[in-house]
């Protein structure tokens, strides 16, 4: 990581060129080879960041029990065309 000698801001690489540029004062640092400057991105995750994904089967197609049906009808009244 290199910093601007004029304003001490970080020098950003210009894509496709061997130049690092300061966005604050437009200072350019030219390097001779691409081996002199490499961009490396490493993302490390801790065990606490890994969470299991739990997939449950839908209960939409399960039929309700006879006792639940009677309780439903007592509370809401009997329906003409029940869809359950």
Secondary structure, DSSP 4 states (H G I P E B T S, - for coil): --B-TTT-PBEEEPTTSSEEEETTT--EEE-S-GGG----------GGG----------TTPPPPHHHHHHHHHHH---SS---
